[in-house]
Amino acid sequence: MRLIISPWEYRHLRAWAGMRIASGIVLAGLGVVTLAFGTDDWKTYGWTMAFLAAAAAQLAFAYWELSIARAGSART
């Protein structure tokens, strides 16, 4: 895993995962706000899907980083 994740990020996996969770929550909120206050056209739905897809990616990556951090702390 150290080859995939940059060294400065690997040293602080829990902090970076927390940042990714926070950004995922913000992106999900942006998706909800866009859907709630947008018009009924493809542009609104497109932006909403983009925000929600980015939020899902951030949250999935944060989960992956937390699982790596948990596995690393169990070994030491």
PDB file of N, CA, C and O in Angstrom:
ATOM      1  N   MET A   1       0.808  -1.191   0.000  1.00  0.00           N
ATOM      2  CA  MET A   1       0.000   0.000   0.000  1.00  0.00           C
ATOM      3  C   MET A   1       0.856   1.261   0.000  1.00  0.00           C
ATOM      4  O   MET A   1       0.406   2.316  -0.447  1.00  0.00           O
ATOM      5  N   ARG A   2       2.061   1.162   0.488  1.00  0.00           N
ATOM      6  CA  ARG A   2       2.912   2.355   0.550  1.00  0.00           C
ATOM      7  C   ARG A   2       3.287   2.861  -0.832  1.00  0.00           C
ATOM      8  O   ARG A   2       3.623   4.035  -0.989  1.00  0.00           O
ATOM      9  N   LEU A   3       3.234   1.989  -1.841  1.00  0.00           N
ATOM     10  CA  LEU A   3       3.549   2.429  -3.194  1.00  0.00           C
ATOM     11  C   LEU A   3       2.390   3.180  -3.827  1.00  0.00           C
ATOM     12  O   LEU A   3       2.611   4.032  -4.688  1.00  0.00           O
ATOM     13  N   ILE A   4       1.176   2.888  -3.428  1.00  0.00           N
ATOM     14  CA  ILE A   4      -0.005   3.528  -4.004  1.00  0.00           C
ATOM     15  C   ILE A   4      -0.251   4.888  -3.365  1.00  0.00           C
ATOM     16  O   ILE A   4      -0.560   5.856  -4.060  1.00  0.00           O
ATOM     17  N   ILE A   5      -0.119   4.964  -2.065  1.00  0.00           N
ATOM     18  CA  ILE A   5      -0.400   6.195  -1.314  1.00  0.00           C
ATOM     19  C   ILE A   5       0.908   6.952  -1.110  1.00  0.00           C
ATOM     20  O   ILE A   5       1.930   6.357  -0.769  1.00  0.00           O
ATOM     21  N   SER A   6       0.872   8.251  -1.316  1.00  0.00           N
ATOM     22  CA  SER A   6       2.088   9.056  -1.159  1.00  0.00           C
ATOM     23  C   SER A   6       2.579   8.994   0.294  1.00  0.00           C
ATOM     24  O   SER A   6       1.775   8.852   1.215  1.00  0.00           O
ATOM     25  N   PRO A   7       3.904   9.101   0.497  1.00  0.00           N
ATOM     26  CA  PRO A   7       4.460   8.930   1.848  1.00  0.00           C
ATOM     27  C   PRO A   7       3.923   9.920   2.878  1.00  0.00           C
ATOM     28  O   PRO A   7       3.656   9.530   4.015  1.00  0.00           O
ATOM     29  N   TRP A   8       3.758  11.183   2.510  1.00  0.00           N
ATOM     30  CA  TRP A   8       3.269  12.170   3.475  1.00  0.00           C
ATOM     31  C   TRP A   8       1.819  11.923   3.835  1.00  0.00           C
ATOM     32  O   TRP A   8       1.375  12.292   4.922  1.00  0.00           O
ATOM     33  N   GLU A   9       1.066  11.294   2.921  1.00  0.00           N
ATOM     34  CA  GLU A   9      -0.317  10.955   3.257  1.00  0.00           C
ATOM     35  C   GLU A   9      -0.372   9.661   4.073  1.00  0.00           C
ATOM     36  O   GLU A   9      -1.220   9.511   4.953  1.00  0.00           O
ATOM     37  N   TYR A  10       0.532   8.735   3.776  1.00  0.00           N
ATOM     38  CA  TYR A  10       0.542   7.453   4.481  1.00  0.00           C
ATOM     39  C   TYR A  10       0.893   7.632   5.961  1.00  0.00           C
ATOM     40  O   TYR A  10       0.421   6.866   6.801  1.00  0.00           O
ATOM     41  N   ARG A  11       1.699   8.616   6.280  1.00  0.00           N
ATOM     42  CA  ARG A  11       2.086   8.833   7.678  1.00  0.00           C
ATOM     43  C   ARG A  11       0.937   9.341   8.529  1.00  0.00           C
ATOM     44  O   ARG A  11       0.958   9.189   9.751  1.00  0.00           O
ATOM     45  N   HIS A  12      -0.068   9.943   7.903  1.00  0.00           N
ATOM     46  CA  HIS A  12      -1.196  10.523   8.630  1.00  0.00           C
ATOM     47  C   HIS A  12      -2.513  10.045   8.030  1.00  0.00           C
ATOM     48  O   HIS A  12      -3.357  10.857   7.652  1.00  0.00           O
ATOM     49  N   LEU A  13      -2.691   8.734   7.943  1.00  0.00           N
ATOM     50  CA  LEU A  13      -3.873   8.181   7.281  1.00  0.00           C
ATOM     51  C   LEU A  13      -5.171   8.577   7.972  1.00  0.00           C
ATOM     52  O   LEU A  13      -6.148   8.907   7.299  1.00  0.00           O
ATOM     53  N   ARG A  14      -5.198   8.551   9.269  1.00  0.00           N
ATOM     54  CA  ARG A  14      -6.442   8.885   9.984  1.00  0.00           C
ATOM     55  C   ARG A  14      -6.838  10.348   9.770  1.00  0.00           C
ATOM     56  O   ARG A  14      -8.022  10.647   9.615  1.00  0.00           O
ATOM     57  N   ALA A  15      -5.883  11.241   9.761  1.00  0.00           N
ATOM     58  CA  ALA A  15      -6.193  12.658   9.529  1.00  0.00           C
ATOM     59  C   ALA A  15      -6.708  12.873   8.113  1.00  0.00           C
ATOM     60  O   ALA A  15      -7.674  13.608   7.909  1.00  0.00           O
ATOM     61  N   TRP A  16      -6.073  12.240   7.139  1.00  0.00           N
ATOM     62  CA  TRP A  16      -6.531  12.380   5.756  1.00  0.00           C
ATOM     63  C   TRP A  16      -7.890  11.746   5.556  1.00  0.00           C
ATOM     64  O   TRP A  16      -8.709  12.259   4.794  1.00  0.00           O
ATOM     65  N   ALA A  17      -8.141  10.638   6.229  1.00  0.00           N
ATOM     66  CA  ALA A  17      -9.469  10.019   6.129  1.00  0.00           C
ATOM     67  C   ALA A  17     -10.528  10.934   6.727  1.00  0.00           C
ATOM     68  O   ALA A  17     -11.634  11.033   6.196  1.00  0.00           O
ATOM     69  N   GLY A  18     -10.203  11.598   7.818  1.00  0.00           N
ATOM     70  CA  GLY A  18     -11.143  12.559   8.399  1.00  0.00           C
ATOM     71  C   GLY A  18     -11.429  13.717   7.459  1.00  0.00           C
ATOM     72  O   GLY A  18     -12.569  14.172   7.355  1.00  0.00           O
ATOM     73  N   MET A  19     -10.386  14.200   6.767  1.00  0.00           N
ATOM     74  CA  MET A  19     -10.585  15.265   5.780  1.00  0.00           C
ATOM     75  C   MET A  19     -11.457  14.784   4.626  1.00  0.00           C
ATOM     76  O   MET A  19     -12.303  15.528   4.130  1.00  0.00           O
ATOM     77  N   ARG A  20     -11.252  13.547   4.202  1.00  0.00           N
ATOM     78  CA  ARG A  20     -12.065  13.009   3.100  1.00  0.00           C
ATOM     79  C   ARG A  20     -13.519  12.812   3.534  1.00  0.00           C
ATOM     80  O   ARG A  20     -14.433  13.028   2.739  1.00  0.00           O
ATOM     81  N   ILE A  21     -13.738  12.411   4.766  1.00  0.00           N
ATOM     82  CA  ILE A  21     -15.110  12.270   5.271  1.00  0.00           C
ATOM     83  C   ILE A  21     -15.787  13.634   5.320  1.00  0.00           C
ATOM     84  O   ILE A  21     -16.948  13.771   4.932  1.00  0.00           O
ATOM     85  N   ALA A  22     -15.065  14.636   5.794  1.00  0.00           N
ATOM     86  CA  ALA A  22     -15.637  15.989   5.843  1.00  0.00           C
ATOM     87  C   ALA A  22     -15.966  16.504   4.448  1.00  0.00           C
ATOM     88  O   ALA A  22     -17.026  17.092   4.234  1.00  0.00           O
ATOM     89  N   SER A  23     -15.063  16.284   3.501  1.00  0.00           N
ATOM     90  CA  SER A  23     -15.344  16.751   2.138  1.00  0.00           C
ATOM     91  C   SER A  23     -16.464  15.951   1.497  1.00  0.00           C
ATOM     92  O   SER A  23     -17.220  16.494   0.692  1.00  0.00           O
ATOM     93  N   GLY A  24     -16.591  14.673   1.834  1.00  0.00           N
ATOM     94  CA  GLY A  24     -17.709  13.879   1.328  1.00  0.00           C
ATOM     95  C   GLY A  24     -19.043  14.374   1.851  1.00  0.00           C
ATOM     96  O   GLY A  24     -20.034  14.388   1.122  1.00  0.00           O
ATOM     97  N   ILE A  25     -19.071  14.779   3.112  1.00  0.00           N
ATOM     98  CA  ILE A  25     -20.305  15.323   3.689  1.00  0.00           C
ATOM     99  C   ILE A  25     -20.659  16.652   3.026  1.00  0.00           C
ATOM    100  O   ILE A  25     -21.826  16.911   2.733  1.00  0.00           O
ATOM    101  N   VAL A  26     -19.650  17.492   2.792  1.00  0.00           N
ATOM    102  CA  VAL A  26     -19.898  18.777   2.123  1.00  0.00           C
ATOM    103  C   VAL A  26     -20.403  18.553   0.703  1.00  0.00           C
ATOM    104  O   VAL A  26     -21.339  19.224   0.266  1.00  0.00           O
ATOM    105  N   LEU A  27     -19.797  17.622  -0.019  1.00  0.00           N
ATOM    106  CA  LEU A  27     -20.236  17.343  -1.389  1.00  0.00           C
ATOM    107  C   LEU A  27     -21.651  16.778  -1.422  1.00  0.00           C
ATOM    108  O   LEU A  27     -22.435  17.126  -2.305  1.00  0.00           O
ATOM    109  N   ALA A  28     -21.984  15.917  -0.479  1.00  0.00           N
ATOM    110  CA  ALA A  28     -23.355  15.397  -0.418  1.00  0.00           C
ATOM    111  C   ALA A  28     -24.337  16.522  -0.112  1.00  0.00           C
ATOM    112  O   ALA A  28     -25.430  16.564  -0.677  1.00  0.00           O
ATOM    113  N   GLY A  29     -23.956  17.426   0.772  1.00  0.00           N
ATOM    114  CA  GLY A  29     -24.802  18.581   1.063  1.00  0.00           C
ATOM    115  C   GLY A  29     -24.997  19.466  -0.158  1.00  0.00           C
ATOM    116  O   GLY A  29     -26.097  19.962  -0.402  1.00  0.00           O
ATOM    117  N   LEU A  30     -23.927  19.665  -0.926  1.00  0.00           N
ATOM    118  CA  LEU A  30     -24.049  20.444  -2.161  1.00  0.00           C
ATOM    119  C   LEU A  30     -24.985  19.768  -3.156  1.00  0.00           C
ATOM    120  O   LEU A  30     -25.745  20.437  -3.857  1.00  0.00           O
ATOM    121  N   GLY A  31     -24.927  18.444  -3.214  1.00  0.00           N
ATOM    122  CA  GLY A  31     -25.842  17.723  -4.095  1.00  0.00           C
ATOM    123  C   GLY A  31     -27.290  17.891  -3.679  1.00  0.00           C
ATOM    124  O   GLY A  31     -28.165  18.076  -4.525  1.00  0.00           O
ATOM    125  N   VAL A  32     -27.545  17.827  -2.396  1.00  0.00           N
ATOM    126  CA  VAL A  32     -28.916  17.992  -1.892  1.00  0.00           C
ATOM    127  C   VAL A  32     -29.410  19.416  -2.133  1.00  0.00           C
ATOM    128  O   VAL A  32     -30.555  19.615  -2.538  1.00  0.00           O
ATOM    129  N   VAL A  33     -28.555  20.406  -1.887  1.00  0.00           N
ATOM    130  CA  VAL A  33     -28.945  21.801  -2.112  1.00  0.00           C
ATOM    131  C   VAL A  33     -29.196  22.053  -3.598  1.00  0.00           C
ATOM    132  O   VAL A  33     -30.151  22.741  -3.959  1.00  0.00           O
ATOM    133  N   THR A  34     -28.350  21.506  -4.449  1.00  0.00           N
ATOM    134  CA  THR A  34     -28.541  21.668  -5.889  1.00  0.00           C
ATOM    135  C   THR A  34     -29.849  21.044  -6.335  1.00  0.00           C
ATOM    136  O   THR A  34     -30.568  21.625  -7.147  1.00  0.00           O
ATOM    137  N   LEU A  35     -30.162  19.882  -5.820  1.00  0.00           N
ATOM    138  CA  LEU A  35     -31.406  19.219  -6.196  1.00  0.00           C
ATOM    139  C   LEU A  35     -32.617  19.957  -5.634  1.00  0.00           C
ATOM    140  O   LEU A  35     -33.652  20.042  -6.295  1.00  0.00           O
ATOM    141  N   ALA A  36     -32.496  20.483  -4.436  1.00  0.00           N
ATOM    142  CA  ALA A  36     -33.636  21.150  -3.806  1.00  0.00           C
ATOM    143  C   ALA A  36     -33.956  22.495  -4.451  1.00  0.00           C
ATOM    144  O   ALA A  36     -35.125  22.845  -4.610  1.00  0.00           O
ATOM    145  N   PHE A  37     -32.931  23.245  -4.819  1.00  0.00           N
ATOM    146  CA  PHE A  37     -33.164  24.597  -5.315  1.00  0.00           C
ATOM    147  C   PHE A  37     -32.971  24.744  -6.818  1.00  0.00           C
ATOM    148  O   PHE A  37     -33.127  25.842  -7.352  1.00  0.00           O
ATOM    149  N   GLY A  38     -32.637  23.666  -7.506  1.00  0.00           N
ATOM    150  CA  GLY A  38     -32.450  23.740  -8.947  1.00  0.00           C
ATOM    151  C   GLY A  38     -33.762  23.595  -9.696  1.00  0.00           C
ATOM    152  O   GLY A  38     -34.797  23.257  -9.120  1.00  0.00           O
ATOM    153  N   THR A  39     -33.696  23.857 -10.982  1.00  0.00           N
ATOM    154  CA  THR A  39     -34.882  23.704 -11.820  1.00  0.00           C
ATOM    155  C   THR A  39     -35.004  22.260 -12.279  1.00  0.00           C
ATOM    156  O   THR A  39     -34.122  21.440 -12.023  1.00  0.00           O
ATOM    157  N   ASP A  40     -36.091  21.958 -12.952  1.00  0.00           N
ATOM    158  CA  ASP A  40     -36.310  20.591 -13.444  1.00  0.00           C
ATOM    159  C   ASP A  40     -35.719  20.434 -14.843  1.00  0.00           C
ATOM    160  O   ASP A  40     -36.455  20.368 -15.827  1.00  0.00           O
ATOM    161  N   ASP A  41     -34.409  20.374 -14.928  1.00  0.00           N
ATOM    162  CA  ASP A  41     -33.774  20.140 -16.215  1.00  0.00           C
ATOM    163  C   ASP A  41     -32.583  19.213 -16.032  1.00  0.00           C
ATOM    164  O   ASP A  41     -32.215  18.869 -14.909  1.00  0.00           O
ATOM    165  N   TRP A  42     -31.990  18.818 -17.136  1.00  0.00           N
ATOM    166  CA  TRP A  42     -30.894  17.854 -17.098  1.00  0.00           C
ATOM    167  C   TRP A  42     -29.661  18.433 -16.430  1.00  0.00           C
ATOM    168  O   TRP A  42     -28.865  17.691 -15.855  1.00  0.00           O
ATOM    169  N   LYS A  43     -29.490  19.745 -16.496  1.00  0.00           N
ATOM    170  CA  LYS A  43     -28.313  20.367 -15.900  1.00  0.00           C
ATOM    171  C   LYS A  43     -28.312  20.221 -14.377  1.00  0.00           C
ATOM    172  O   LYS A  43     -27.279  19.930 -13.774  1.00  0.00           O
ATOM    173  N   THR A  44     -29.464  20.424 -13.772  1.00  0.00           N
ATOM    174  CA  THR A  44     -29.573  20.279 -12.316  1.00  0.00           C
ATOM    175  C   THR A  44     -29.293  18.844 -11.893  1.00  0.00           C
ATOM    176  O   THR A  44     -28.551  18.601 -10.941  1.00  0.00           O
ATOM    177  N   TYR A  45     -29.894  17.895 -12.609  1.00  0.00           N
ATOM    178  CA  TYR A  45     -29.687  16.494 -12.263  1.00  0.00           C
ATOM    179  C   TYR A  45     -28.249  16.055 -12.537  1.00  0.00           C
ATOM    180  O   TYR A  45     -27.702  15.223 -11.813  1.00  0.00           O
ATOM    181  N   GLY A  46     -27.648  16.606 -13.567  1.00  0.00           N
ATOM    182  CA  GLY A  46     -26.251  16.283 -13.863  1.00  0.00           C
ATOM    183  C   GLY A  46     -25.308  16.759 -12.776  1.00  0.00           C
ATOM    184  O   GLY A  46     -24.430  16.014 -12.340  1.00  0.00           O
ATOM    185  N   TRP A  47     -25.485  18.011 -12.332  1.00  0.00           N
ATOM    186  CA  TRP A  47     -24.649  18.532 -11.253  1.00  0.00           C
ATOM    187  C   TRP A  47     -24.889  17.774  -9.954  1.00  0.00           C
ATOM    188  O   TRP A  47     -23.952  17.505  -9.202  1.00  0.00           O
ATOM    189  N   THR A  48     -26.145  17.432  -9.698  1.00  0.00           N
ATOM    190  CA  THR A  48     -26.453  16.670  -8.484  1.00  0.00           C
ATOM    191  C   THR A  48     -25.767  15.318  -8.512  1.00  0.00           C
ATOM    192  O   THR A  48     -25.182  14.891  -7.517  1.00  0.00           O
ATOM    193  N   MET A  49     -25.840  14.641  -9.658  1.00  0.00           N
ATOM    194  CA  MET A  49     -25.189  13.329  -9.761  1.00  0.00           C
ATOM    195  C   MET A  49     -23.674  13.456  -9.653  1.00  0.00           C
ATOM    196  O   MET A  49     -23.022  12.583  -9.081  1.00  0.00           O
ATOM    197  N   ALA A  50     -23.108  14.530 -10.195  1.00  0.00           N
ATOM    198  CA  ALA A  50     -21.660  14.733 -10.087  1.00  0.00           C
ATOM    199  C   ALA A  50     -21.246  14.953  -8.632  1.00  0.00           C
ATOM    200  O   ALA A  50     -20.264  14.373  -8.169  1.00  0.00           O
ATOM    201  N   PHE A  51     -21.994  15.791  -7.914  1.00  0.00           N
ATOM    202  CA  PHE A  51     -21.680  16.025  -6.500  1.00  0.00           C
ATOM    203  C   PHE A  51     -21.820  14.744  -5.676  1.00  0.00           C
ATOM    204  O   PHE A  51     -20.973  14.449  -4.833  1.00  0.00           O
ATOM    205  N   LEU A  52     -22.887  13.987  -5.921  1.00  0.00           N
ATOM    206  CA  LEU A  52     -23.105  12.765  -5.140  1.00  0.00           C
ATOM    207  C   LEU A  52     -22.093  11.679  -5.495  1.00  0.00           C
ATOM    208  O   LEU A  52     -21.683  10.913  -4.623  1.00  0.00           O
ATOM    209  N   ALA A  53     -21.686  11.601  -6.758  1.00  0.00           N
ATOM    210  CA  ALA A  53     -20.661  10.628  -7.146  1.00  0.00           C
ATOM    211  C   ALA A  53     -19.316  10.978  -6.511  1.00  0.00           C
ATOM    212  O   ALA A  53     -18.596  10.096  -6.044  1.00  0.00           O
ATOM    213  N   ALA A  54     -18.983  12.261  -6.498  1.00  0.00           N
ATOM    214  CA  ALA A  54     -17.735  12.684  -5.855  1.00  0.00           C
ATOM    215  C   ALA A  54     -17.781  12.424  -4.350  1.00  0.00           C
ATOM    216  O   ALA A  54     -16.775  12.039  -3.755  1.00  0.00           O
ATOM    217  N   ALA A  55     -18.940  12.632  -3.737  1.00  0.00           N
ATOM    218  CA  ALA A  55     -19.087  12.356  -2.303  1.00  0.00           C
ATOM    219  C   ALA A  55     -18.921  10.868  -2.020  1.00  0.00           C
ATOM    220  O   ALA A  55     -18.262  10.484  -1.054  1.00  0.00           O
ATOM    221  N   ALA A  56     -19.518  10.036  -2.863  1.00  0.00           N
ATOM    222  CA  ALA A  56     -19.389   8.589  -2.677  1.00  0.00           C
ATOM    223  C   ALA A  56     -17.940   8.143  -2.842  1.00  0.00           C
ATOM    224  O   ALA A  56     -17.468   7.280  -2.103  1.00  0.00           O
ATOM    225  N   ALA A  57     -17.236   8.725  -3.805  1.00  0.00           N
ATOM    226  CA  ALA A  57     -15.831   8.376  -4.005  1.00  0.00           C
ATOM    227  C   ALA A  57     -14.979   8.802  -2.810  1.00  0.00           C
ATOM    228  O   ALA A  57     -14.109   8.049  -2.373  1.00  0.00           O
ATOM    229  N   GLN A  58     -15.219   9.986  -2.284  1.00  0.00           N
ATOM    230  CA  GLN A  58     -14.463  10.461  -1.124  1.00  0.00           C
ATOM    231  C   GLN A  58     -14.711   9.580   0.100  1.00  0.00           C
ATOM    232  O   GLN A  58     -13.778   9.229   0.822  1.00  0.00           O
ATOM    233  N   LEU A  59     -15.970   9.231   0.323  1.00  0.00           N
ATOM    234  CA  LEU A  59     -16.298   8.398   1.488  1.00  0.00           C
ATOM    235  C   LEU A  59     -15.743   6.984   1.341  1.00  0.00           C
ATOM    236  O   LEU A  59     -15.294   6.391   2.321  1.00  0.00           O
ATOM    237  N   ALA A  60     -15.769   6.440   0.122  1.00  0.00           N
ATOM    238  CA  ALA A  60     -15.207   5.106  -0.102  1.00  0.00           C
ATOM    239  C   ALA A  60     -13.695   5.115   0.108  1.00  0.00           C
ATOM    240  O   ALA A  60     -13.148   4.192   0.711  1.00  0.00           O
ATOM    241  N   PHE A  61     -13.025   6.142  -0.379  1.00  0.00           N
ATOM    242  CA  PHE A  61     -11.580   6.236  -0.202  1.00  0.00           C
ATOM    243  C   PHE A  61     -11.217   6.437   1.265  1.00  0.00           C
ATOM    244  O   PHE A  61     -10.209   5.907   1.732  1.00  0.00           O
ATOM    245  N   ALA A  62     -12.027   7.194   1.990  1.00  0.00           N
ATOM    246  CA  ALA A  62     -11.785   7.385   3.426  1.00  0.00           C
ATOM    247  C   ALA A  62     -11.942   6.067   4.177  1.00  0.00           C
ATOM    248  O   ALA A  62     -11.156   5.764   5.074  1.00  0.00           O
ATOM    249  N   TYR A  63     -12.953   5.286   3.813  1.00  0.00           N
ATOM    250  CA  TYR A  63     -13.134   3.979   4.438  1.00  0.00           C
ATOM    251  C   TYR A  63     -11.929   3.089   4.157  1.00  0.00           C
ATOM    252  O   TYR A  63     -11.460   2.376   5.045  1.00  0.00           O
ATOM    253  N   TRP A  64     -11.430   3.127   2.929  1.00  0.00           N
ATOM    254  CA  TRP A  64     -10.272   2.323   2.556  1.00  0.00           C
ATOM    255  C   TRP A  64      -9.047   2.748   3.363  1.00  0.00           C
ATOM    256  O   TRP A  64      -8.303   1.898   3.854  1.00  0.00           O
ATOM    257  N   GLU A  65      -8.832   4.057   3.502  1.00  0.00           N
ATOM    258  CA  GLU A  65      -7.697   4.538   4.287  1.00  0.00           C
ATOM    259  C   GLU A  65      -7.823   4.161   5.759  1.00  0.00           C
ATOM    260  O   GLU A  65      -6.829   3.805   6.392  1.00  0.00           O
ATOM    261  N   LEU A  66      -9.019   4.234   6.306  1.00  0.00           N
ATOM    262  CA  LEU A  66      -9.208   3.840   7.707  1.00  0.00           C
ATOM    263  C   LEU A  66      -8.975   2.351   7.905  1.00  0.00           C
ATOM    264  O   LEU A  66      -8.450   1.943   8.941  1.00  0.00           O
ATOM    265  N   SER A  67      -9.355   1.535   6.931  1.00  0.00           N
ATOM    266  CA  SER A  67      -9.108   0.097   7.055  1.00  0.00           C
ATOM    267  C   SER A  67      -7.615  -0.203   6.976  1.00  0.00           C
ATOM    268  O   SER A  67      -7.142  -1.122   7.645  1.00  0.00           O
ATOM    269  N   ILE A  68      -6.867   0.544   6.182  1.00  0.00           N
ATOM    270  CA  ILE A  68      -5.412   0.383   6.132  1.00  0.00           C
ATOM    271  C   ILE A  68      -4.795   0.811   7.462  1.00  0.00           C
ATOM    272  O   ILE A  68      -3.907   0.133   7.979  1.00  0.00           O
ATOM    273  N   ALA A  69      -5.253   1.914   8.011  1.00  0.00           N
ATOM    274  CA  ALA A  69      -4.717   2.401   9.288  1.00  0.00           C
ATOM    275  C   ALA A  69      -5.018   1.420  10.414  1.00  0.00           C
ATOM    276  O   ALA A  69      -4.184   1.193  11.291  1.00  0.00           O
ATOM    277  N   ARG A  70      -6.212   0.843  10.382  1.00  0.00           N
ATOM    278  CA  ARG A  70      -6.568  -0.138  11.413  1.00  0.00           C
ATOM    279  C   ARG A  70      -5.714  -1.387  11.292  1.00  0.00           C
ATOM    280  O   ARG A  70      -5.266  -1.925  12.304  1.00  0.00           O
ATOM    281  N   ALA A  71      -5.481  -1.858  10.073  1.00  0.00           N
ATOM    282  CA  ALA A  71      -4.672  -3.059   9.878  1.00  0.00           C
ATOM    283  C   ALA A  71      -3.217  -2.799  10.268  1.00  0.00           C
ATOM    284  O   ALA A  71      -2.552  -3.685  10.805  1.00  0.00           O
ATOM    285  N   GLY A  72      -2.727  -1.605  10.004  1.00  0.00           N
ATOM    286  CA  GLY A  72      -1.352  -1.265  10.367  1.00  0.00           C
ATOM    287  C   GLY A  72      -1.152  -1.151  11.860  1.00  0.00           C
ATOM    288  O   GLY A  72      -0.102  -1.537  12.375  1.00  0.00           O
ATOM    289  N   SER A  73      -2.143  -0.626  12.566  1.00  0.00           N
ATOM    290  CA  SER A  73      -1.998  -0.477  14.013  1.00  0.00           C
ATOM    291  C   SER A  73      -2.162  -1.813  14.727  1.00  0.00           C
ATOM    292  O   SER A  73      -1.664  -1.973  15.841  1.00  0.00           O
ATOM    293  N   ALA A  74      -2.840  -2.766  14.120  1.00  0.00           N
ATOM    294  CA  ALA A  74      -3.001  -4.079  14.744  1.00  0.00           C
ATOM    295  C   ALA A  74      -1.698  -4.869  14.680  1.00  0.00           C
ATOM    296  O   ALA A  74      -1.424  -5.696  15.550  1.00  0.00           O
ATOM    297  N   ARG A  75      -0.898  -4.611  13.646  1.00  0.00           N
ATOM    298  CA  ARG A  75       0.352  -5.339  13.485  1.00  0.00           C
ATOM    299  C   ARG A  75       1.460  -4.810  14.382  1.00  0.00           C
ATOM    300  O   ARG A  75       2.389  -5.549  14.708  1.00  0.00           O
ATOM    301  N   THR A  76       1.384  -3.570  14.780  1.00  0.00           N
ATOM    302  CA  THR A  76       2.494  -3.017  15.572  1.00  0.00           C
ATOM    303  C   THR A  76       2.227  -3.106  17.044  1.00  0.00           C
ATOM    304  O   THR A  76       3.058  -2.686  17.849  1.00  0.00           O
TER     305      THR A  76
END
